[in-house]
């Protein structure tokens, strides 16, 4: 039976509810959805969807690193967006973090609202 190990880092925003940044069980890391909060200042990055996406991805990167992983270990992502018309801009930034040939499986879903009313939230599953 696998045990669950909680993964938290100060290099990503603290959870804003009753959850952890990530949970590692066996070789699988489940990362909670990350929104564009700068972990240093605690401020939201808003107004430019590409900057918001980059901050969300950097938060995910910090959590992966805390678990001894990087984006090459990611097998699945979920992207939640407030406006699907911004998908191409989000995809441009998101895609820069992966090699197209080995990119993870993914879905992108438009939603009515996200935490703190941001425009993008991204979660990941990685396997070591």
HELIX and SHEET records of a PDB file:
HELIX    1   1 UNK A   49  UNK A   66  1                                  18    
HELIX    2   2 UNK A   71  UNK A   73  5                                   3    
HELIX    3   3 UNK A   84  UNK A   86  5                                   3    
HELIX    4   4 UNK A   87  UNK A   95  1                                   9    
HELIX    5   5 UNK A  100  UNK A  102  5                                   3    
HELIX    6   6 UNK A  115  UNK A  117  5                                   3    
SHEET    1   A 6 UNK A   4  UNK A   7  0                                        
SHEET    2   A 6 UNK A  22  UNK A  25 -1                                        
SHEET    3   A 6 UNK A  28  UNK A  34 -1                                        
SHEET    4   A 6 UNK A 120  UNK A 127 -1                                        
SHEET    5   A 6 UNK A  74  UNK A  81 -1                                        
SHEET    6   A 6 UNK A 105  UNK A 110  1                                        
END                                                                             
